[in-house]
Amino acid sequence: MDTRNSGLALAVDAAAEDVISFLRQLPFLRSLQDVEVLLLARVAELQTFAAGAVVLREGQVSDGLFLVFRGSVEVIKHGRADPDDADDPSDGLAIHRIARGSVFGEMSFIDGDVTSATIRAAEPCELLRLSHQTLDRVSQESGVPILDRLNGAVAQAVIRRLRLISENHVAALQREIREIRLRHEFERFFLATMVLFGIASLVQKLIQQDTSPWQHMAFSWGFLLLSVAPMAWFALRQKRPWADFGVTLRGWRRSLAEGVGLTLALVGLALAVTWFLLRQPGEPLLPWGSVAHYNPLQKLVFFLAYPLHCLLQEFIGRGVIQTSLRHFMPRARPIVPVLLTSALFGVYHLYVSVSFALLTVAVSMLFGWLYARHRTLLGVTVLHAAIGLMSVALGLN
C-alpha cells in the first residue's frame, strides 16, 4: 500500500489485511485514499454477535457506523411508542435484511440522533464499528481528515439510499393507485354484469312464443340494445381506447382469414353431419327453423340485420367481458377468461333454451379463442354470424 503522499508511514499487520481488503471493496469508500482506508482499518472495532443478538435498539443513542463484515443482520421495526421497553425484539416486524458488505447506522453517525430501528443478528455475524468520537481524535492526531472524508462518503451513500427509498416509495404509491383503480373498475364491471343478467332474467319472464316475426325481431333487438347499454357505460367509464375492447381494424386481415376459414370448415361439417346422420328420408336439408314462416321481406330484414346483431353480441361478450376478465386476472392462463366468458354467455342465453345455452357455451369457446388471438371483433363476428345463420338454417334454434 502506497502512503508516500500522506506524509505518514503506518504499519499493517497480517490480521488487518483482511479488513483492509474488505474496506477497499465497499462502493461508498472507493473515493478514499489508501492511507485513509488504512486508518479506518486500524480504528475499526470488530464485534461478534450470535444469531438473534441485538446490535442496536430502536431509540438508542449511537455514534457508530456499522459495516457487516461477515454474516447478516435484520432491521426490526416496533409498533410501540417506547421500544426500549422490549428487551426482546421478537415482537417487532423484520422489514429488511442487511448482508455482508452493507452499512447501517449512517444517520446516527452523521447527526448523532437516536437510532430509528432495532438491528438484530439474523445469523452469527461480525461487524466493524467505526466510532465518530474515535475518528475525530485520530483525524486530529494524524493530520489526515479521515472523519471529514468519511462523513462525505457516508452522506453520499445516504443520499443514494434516500433516492432509492424515494423511488421505491413512488413505485409503491403507483402500485397502490393501480390497485385502487382496478378495484373501482371491477366494481363497475360487477355492476354492469349484474344489470346485464337482470335484463336477461326479465326477458325470460316477458318472452312469448306466439309473437309475430316483426314483434320477435323488435323484441330481440330491444333486448340486445338494453344489454349493450350497461357494457357501453362500463367501457366509457374505463377511459381506455376503444381498440382495447376489440373495436379496431388492427390485425383484421388475419382475423378475417381465420374467421372465414373456420366458418367454411364448420359449415361444411354441419352440413355433412346433418345430411348423412341426422336427416330423415324425405326431410329437407335446411328446414330454417324459427324463420321458416317468415315472408320474404321479413327474411331479408332478418338476414341483413343479423351480422350487426352478432357484432353487438361480440362487443358484449368478447370486447367487454372477456377483455375485462383478462385485465382483472393478469396472472391467469389465457384460457381462463375465455372459459368464464363462455359460461356467462351461456347463462345469458338461457332465455332461449337450455340446449341452446349449452351450444352457445361450446361455440363461444371457439369465438373466445379467435378473439384472444387477434383482439379485433371483425373475424369473430363473421364466424358468429355464419354459425348463427347455419344454426337457424338447420333448425337448431
C-alpha positions as CSV (number, residue, x, y, z in Angstrom):
1,M,0.0,0.0,0.0
2,D,1.4,3.3,-1.1
3,T,1.4,6.0,1.7
4,R,4.1,8.4,0.2
5,N,1.6,11.2,-0.5
6,S,0.1,11.1,3.0
7,G,3.2,12.1,5.0
8,L,2.6,9.1,7.2
9,A,4.1,5.6,7.5
10,L,1.6,3.2,9.1
11,A,2.4,-0.4,9.8
12,V,0.0,-3.0,8.7
13,D,-0.1,-6.4,10.4
14,A,-1.3,-9.6,8.8
15,A,-4.6,-9.6,10.8
16,A,-5.6,-6.3,9.4
17,E,-5.1,-7.2,5.7
18,D,-8.5,-9.0,5.6
19,V,-10.2,-5.9,7.0
20,I,-8.3,-3.6,4.6
21,S,-9.3,-5.7,1.6
22,F,-12.9,-5.7,2.8
23,L,-13.0,-1.9,3.2
24,R,-11.4,-1.3,-0.2
25,Q,-14.3,-3.3,-1.8
26,L,-17.0,-1.2,-0.3
27,P,-18.5,1.1,-3.1
28,F,-19.1,4.1,-0.8
29,L,-15.4,4.1,0.3
30,R,-13.9,4.0,-3.1
31,S,-13.2,7.7,-3.1
32,L,-10.9,7.3,0.0
33,Q,-7.1,7.2,-0.4
34,D,-5.1,4.2,0.7
35,V,-3.8,5.8,3.9
36,E,-7.4,6.7,4.8
37,V,-8.5,3.2,4.3
38,L,-5.6,2.0,6.4
39,L,-6.6,4.4,9.2
40,L,-10.2,3.1,9.1
41,A,-8.9,-0.5,9.4
42,R,-6.8,0.4,12.4
43,V,-9.6,2.1,14.4
44,A,-12.4,-0.2,13.3
45,E,-13.7,-2.2,16.3
46,L,-14.5,-5.8,15.3
47,Q,-17.7,-7.0,17.1
48,T,-19.1,-10.5,17.1
49,F,-22.8,-11.3,17.7
50,A,-24.6,-14.6,18.0
51,A,-27.8,-15.2,16.0
52,G,-30.7,-13.3,17.5
53,A,-28.5,-10.9,19.5
54,V,-29.5,-7.3,19.4
55,V,-26.9,-5.0,17.9
56,L,-28.8,-1.7,18.2
57,R,-32.1,-1.0,19.8
58,E,-34.7,1.4,18.3
59,G,-34.4,4.8,20.1
60,Q,-30.8,4.1,21.3
61,V,-28.1,6.9,21.2
62,S,-25.2,5.8,18.9
63,D,-22.4,7.5,17.2
64,G,-21.1,4.3,15.5
65,L,-21.1,3.4,11.8
66,F,-21.5,-0.4,11.3
67,L,-20.2,-2.4,8.4
68,V,-21.3,-6.0,8.0
69,F,-18.0,-7.9,7.8
70,R,-19.4,-11.4,8.0
71,G,-23.0,-12.8,8.2
72,S,-26.0,-10.6,8.1
73,V,-28.4,-8.6,10.3
74,E,-32.1,-7.7,10.0
75,V,-33.9,-4.4,10.6
76,I,-36.7,-4.7,13.1
77,K,-39.5,-2.1,13.5
78,H,-41.7,-1.9,16.6
79,G,-45.3,-0.8,16.7
80,R,-45.0,0.8,20.1
81,A,-44.3,4.2,21.4
82,D,-41.4,3.2,23.7
83,P,-39.4,0.3,22.1
84,D,-36.9,0.4,25.0
85,D,-39.5,-1.5,27.0
86,A,-38.9,-4.5,24.8
87,D,-35.6,-6.2,25.5
88,D,-36.7,-9.0,23.2
89,P,-37.3,-7.6,19.7
90,S,-39.2,-10.7,18.7
91,D,-42.5,-8.7,18.8
92,G,-41.2,-6.4,16.1
93,L,-41.5,-6.7,12.3
94,A,-38.4,-7.6,10.3
95,I,-38.6,-5.2,7.3
96,H,-35.1,-5.6,5.8
97,R,-32.1,-7.8,5.8
98,I,-28.6,-6.3,5.6
99,A,-25.9,-8.7,4.2
100,R,-22.1,-8.6,4.1
101,G,-20.6,-5.5,2.6
102,S,-23.6,-3.3,3.6
103,V,-23.6,-0.5,6.1
104,F,-26.1,0.7,8.7
105,G,-26.2,3.4,11.4
106,E,-25.4,6.2,8.9
107,M,-28.0,8.7,10.1
108,S,-27.0,8.5,13.7
109,F,-23.3,8.6,12.7
110,I,-23.9,11.9,10.9
111,D,-26.4,13.7,13.1
112,G,-25.9,11.9,16.5
113,D,-29.6,11.3,16.8
114,V,-31.2,8.1,18.2
115,T,-31.5,5.0,16.0
116,S,-34.8,4.6,14.1
117,A,-34.9,0.8,14.2
118,T,-33.7,-2.2,16.0
119,I,-30.9,-4.2,14.4
120,R,-30.7,-7.9,15.2
121,A,-28.2,-10.5,14.1
122,A,-30.0,-12.7,11.6
123,E,-27.2,-15.3,11.9
124,P,-23.8,-15.4,13.6
125,C,-22.1,-12.3,12.3
126,E,-19.1,-10.0,12.7
127,L,-19.4,-6.2,12.4
128,L,-16.9,-3.5,12.0
129,R,-17.8,-0.4,14.2
130,L,-16.4,3.0,13.4
131,S,-16.8,5.4,16.2
132,H,-17.4,9.1,15.4
133,Q,-15.5,10.2,18.5
134,T,-12.6,7.9,17.8
135,L,-12.3,9.1,14.2
136,D,-12.4,12.7,15.3
137,R,-9.5,12.0,17.7
138,V,-7.5,10.1,15.0
139,S,-8.1,12.9,12.5
140,Q,-6.6,15.5,14.9
141,E,-3.6,13.3,15.9
142,S,-2.7,12.1,12.4
143,G,-3.5,15.3,10.4
144,V,-5.5,13.2,8.0
145,P,-9.1,14.5,7.7
146,I,-10.4,10.9,7.8
147,L,-13.6,11.9,9.7
148,D,-14.5,14.6,7.1
149,R,-13.7,12.3,4.3
150,L,-15.8,9.5,5.8
151,N,-18.7,11.9,6.6
152,G,-18.7,12.9,2.9
153,A,-18.7,9.3,1.8
154,V,-21.5,8.4,4.2
155,A,-23.5,11.4,3.2
156,Q,-23.3,10.4,-0.5
157,A,-24.4,6.9,0.5
158,V,-27.3,8.2,2.5
159,I,-28.4,10.4,-0.4
160,R,-28.2,7.4,-2.8
161,R,-30.2,5.4,-0.3
162,L,-32.8,8.1,0.2
163,R,-33.1,8.5,-3.6
164,L,-33.7,4.8,-3.9
165,I,-36.2,4.8,-1.0
166,S,-38.0,7.7,-2.7
167,E,-38.1,5.9,-6.0
168,N,-39.4,2.7,-4.2
169,H,-42.0,4.8,-2.3
170,V,-43.2,6.4,-5.6
171,A,-43.3,2.9,-7.2
172,A,-45.3,1.6,-4.2
173,L,-47.7,4.5,-4.4
174,Q,-48.2,3.9,-8.1
175,R,-48.9,0.3,-7.4
176,E,-51.4,1.2,-4.8
177,I,-53.1,3.7,-7.2
178,R,-53.3,1.0,-9.8
179,E,-54.8,-1.4,-7.3
180,I,-57.4,1.2,-6.2
181,R,-58.3,1.9,-9.9
182,L,-58.5,-1.8,-10.5
183,R,-60.9,-2.3,-7.6
184,H,-63.0,0.6,-8.9
185,E,-63.0,-0.9,-12.4
186,F,-64.1,-4.3,-11.0
187,E,-66.9,-2.6,-9.0
188,R,-68.2,-1.0,-12.2
189,F,-67.7,-4.3,-14.2
190,F,-69.7,-6.2,-11.5
191,L,-72.5,-3.6,-11.5
192,A,-72.7,-3.7,-15.3
193,T,-72.7,-7.5,-15.3
194,M,-75.5,-7.7,-12.7
195,V,-77.6,-5.2,-14.8
196,L,-76.9,-7.4,-17.8
197,F,-78.2,-10.5,-16.1
198,G,-81.1,-8.6,-14.6
199,I,-82.1,-7.8,-18.1
200,A,-81.8,-11.4,-19.2
201,S,-83.9,-12.6,-16.2
202,L,-86.6,-10.0,-17.1
203,V,-86.6,-11.2,-20.7
204,Q,-87.1,-14.8,-19.7
205,K,-90.3,-13.8,-17.9
206,L,-91.6,-11.5,-20.7
207,I,-90.8,-13.6,-23.8
208,Q,-93.7,-15.3,-25.5
209,Q,-93.8,-18.0,-28.2
210,D,-96.7,-16.6,-30.2
211,T,-95.2,-13.3,-31.2
212,S,-95.2,-12.3,-34.8
213,P,-91.9,-12.2,-36.8
214,W,-91.8,-8.4,-36.7
215,Q,-92.5,-8.4,-32.9
216,H,-89.9,-11.1,-32.4
217,M,-87.2,-9.2,-34.2
218,A,-88.2,-6.0,-32.4
219,F,-88.1,-7.8,-29.1
220,S,-84.7,-9.4,-29.9
221,W,-83.2,-6.0,-30.9
222,G,-84.7,-4.2,-27.9
223,F,-83.3,-6.9,-25.6
224,L,-79.8,-6.6,-27.2
225,L,-79.7,-2.8,-27.1
226,L,-80.7,-2.9,-23.4
227,S,-77.9,-5.3,-22.9
228,V,-75.4,-3.2,-24.7
229,A,-76.2,-0.1,-22.6
230,P,-74.5,-1.2,-19.3
231,M,-71.5,-2.7,-21.2
232,A,-71.0,0.5,-23.2
233,W,-71.3,2.6,-20.0
234,F,-68.6,0.4,-18.4
235,A,-66.3,0.8,-21.4
236,L,-66.8,4.5,-21.5
237,R,-66.0,4.8,-17.7
238,Q,-62.7,3.0,-18.3
239,K,-61.4,5.9,-20.3
240,R,-59.4,3.5,-22.5
241,P,-59.1,3.3,-26.3
242,W,-62.0,1.5,-28.0
243,A,-59.3,-0.7,-29.6
244,D,-58.8,-2.2,-26.1
245,F,-62.4,-3.6,-26.4
246,G,-61.8,-5.0,-29.9
247,V,-63.3,-2.1,-31.8
248,T,-60.4,-1.8,-34.2
249,L,-59.2,-2.9,-37.6
250,R,-55.7,-3.7,-36.4
251,G,-54.9,-7.3,-37.5
252,W,-58.2,-7.5,-39.4
253,R,-56.8,-9.4,-42.3
254,R,-55.5,-12.4,-40.3
255,S,-58.6,-12.3,-38.1
256,L,-60.9,-12.3,-41.1
257,A,-59.0,-15.0,-42.9
258,E,-59.1,-17.3,-39.8
259,G,-62.8,-16.5,-39.3
260,V,-63.7,-17.3,-42.8
261,G,-61.6,-20.5,-42.8
262,L,-63.2,-21.7,-39.6
263,T,-66.6,-20.8,-41.0
264,L,-66.2,-22.9,-44.1
265,A,-64.9,-25.8,-42.1
266,L,-67.7,-25.8,-39.5
267,V,-70.5,-25.1,-42.1
268,G,-69.2,-28.0,-44.2
269,L,-69.0,-30.3,-41.2
270,A,-72.5,-29.3,-40.0
271,L,-74.0,-29.9,-43.5
272,A,-72.3,-33.3,-43.8
273,V,-73.4,-34.5,-40.3
274,T,-76.9,-33.3,-41.0
275,W,-77.1,-35.0,-44.4
276,F,-75.6,-38.3,-43.5
277,L,-76.5,-38.8,-39.9
278,L,-79.4,-36.6,-38.7
279,R,-81.7,-36.0,-41.7
280,Q,-84.6,-38.4,-42.1
281,P,-85.5,-39.6,-45.6
282,G,-87.7,-37.0,-47.3
283,E,-86.8,-34.2,-44.9
284,P,-85.2,-31.0,-46.3
285,L,-81.6,-30.4,-45.5
286,L,-82.3,-26.9,-44.4
287,P,-85.7,-26.5,-42.5
288,W,-84.8,-22.9,-41.5
289,G,-86.2,-23.4,-38.0
290,S,-87.7,-20.3,-36.4
291,V,-87.7,-18.2,-39.6
292,A,-89.4,-20.8,-41.9
293,H,-92.7,-18.9,-41.6
294,Y,-91.2,-15.5,-42.3
295,N,-92.3,-13.8,-45.5
296,P,-89.5,-12.8,-48.0
297,L,-89.3,-9.2,-46.6
298,Q,-89.0,-10.4,-43.1
299,K,-86.3,-12.9,-44.0
300,L,-84.4,-10.2,-45.9
301,V,-84.5,-7.8,-42.8
302,F,-83.5,-10.7,-40.6
303,F,-80.5,-11.7,-42.7
304,L,-79.4,-8.1,-43.2
305,A,-79.6,-7.2,-39.5
306,Y,-78.2,-10.4,-38.1
307,P,-74.5,-9.6,-38.7
308,L,-74.9,-6.3,-36.8
309,H,-76.7,-8.2,-34.1
310,C,-73.7,-10.6,-33.9
311,L,-71.3,-7.7,-33.7
312,L,-73.1,-6.1,-30.8
313,Q,-73.2,-9.5,-29.0
314,E,-69.5,-10.0,-29.6
315,F,-68.8,-6.5,-28.3
316,I,-70.6,-7.5,-25.0
317,G,-69.1,-11.0,-24.7
318,R,-65.6,-10.7,-26.1
319,G,-64.9,-7.0,-26.4
320,V,-66.0,-6.1,-22.8
321,I,-66.4,-9.2,-20.7
322,Q,-63.5,-11.3,-21.9
323,T,-61.2,-8.3,-22.2
324,S,-62.1,-7.1,-18.7
325,L,-61.7,-10.6,-17.1
326,R,-58.3,-10.8,-18.7
327,H,-57.5,-7.4,-17.3
328,F,-58.6,-8.4,-13.8
329,M,-56.7,-11.7,-13.9
330,P,-53.3,-10.8,-15.5
331,R,-51.7,-13.9,-13.9
332,A,-54.3,-16.4,-15.0
333,R,-53.8,-18.6,-18.0
334,P,-55.3,-17.1,-21.2
335,I,-57.9,-19.8,-21.4
336,V,-59.5,-18.8,-18.1
337,P,-61.1,-15.5,-19.3
338,V,-62.4,-17.5,-22.4
339,L,-63.9,-20.2,-20.2
340,L,-65.6,-17.7,-17.8
341,T,-66.9,-15.5,-20.7
342,S,-68.3,-18.6,-22.4
343,A,-70.1,-19.7,-19.2
344,L,-71.5,-16.2,-18.7
345,F,-72.7,-16.1,-22.3
346,G,-74.3,-19.5,-22.0
347,V,-76.3,-18.4,-18.9
348,Y,-77.2,-15.2,-20.8
349,H,-78.9,-17.3,-23.5
350,L,-80.9,-19.5,-21.1
351,Y,-84.0,-17.4,-22.1
352,V,-83.9,-19.3,-25.5
353,S,-83.5,-22.8,-24.2
354,V,-81.1,-24.9,-22.1
355,S,-79.8,-26.8,-25.1
356,F,-79.2,-23.5,-27.0
357,A,-77.3,-22.2,-23.9
358,L,-75.1,-25.3,-23.9
359,L,-74.5,-24.9,-27.6
360,T,-73.7,-21.3,-27.0
361,V,-71.0,-22.2,-24.4
362,A,-69.3,-24.6,-26.8
363,V,-69.4,-22.2,-29.7
364,S,-68.4,-19.3,-27.5
365,M,-65.2,-21.1,-26.6
366,L,-64.2,-21.0,-30.3
367,F,-65.2,-17.3,-30.5
368,G,-63.2,-16.5,-27.4
369,W,-60.1,-18.3,-28.7
370,L,-60.2,-16.5,-32.0
371,Y,-60.7,-13.1,-30.3
372,A,-57.8,-13.8,-27.9
373,R,-55.5,-14.3,-30.9
374,H,-56.2,-11.1,-32.7
375,R,-58.1,-8.7,-30.3
376,T,-60.4,-7.5,-33.0
377,L,-64.2,-8.1,-33.3
378,L,-64.1,-8.5,-37.1
379,G,-63.2,-12.1,-37.6
380,V,-65.1,-13.4,-34.6
381,T,-68.2,-11.5,-35.8
382,V,-68.0,-13.2,-39.2
383,L,-67.7,-16.6,-37.6
384,H,-70.5,-15.8,-35.2
385,A,-72.8,-14.7,-37.9
386,A,-72.1,-17.7,-40.1
387,I,-72.6,-20.2,-37.3
388,G,-75.7,-18.4,-36.1
389,L,-77.3,-18.4,-39.6
390,M,-76.3,-22.1,-40.1
391,S,-78.0,-23.0,-36.8
392,V,-81.1,-21.2,-38.0
393,A,-80.9,-22.9,-41.4
394,L,-80.5,-26.3,-39.7
395,G,-83.4,-25.6,-37.3
396,L,-81.2,-25.8,-34.2
397,N,-82.7,-22.6,-32.6
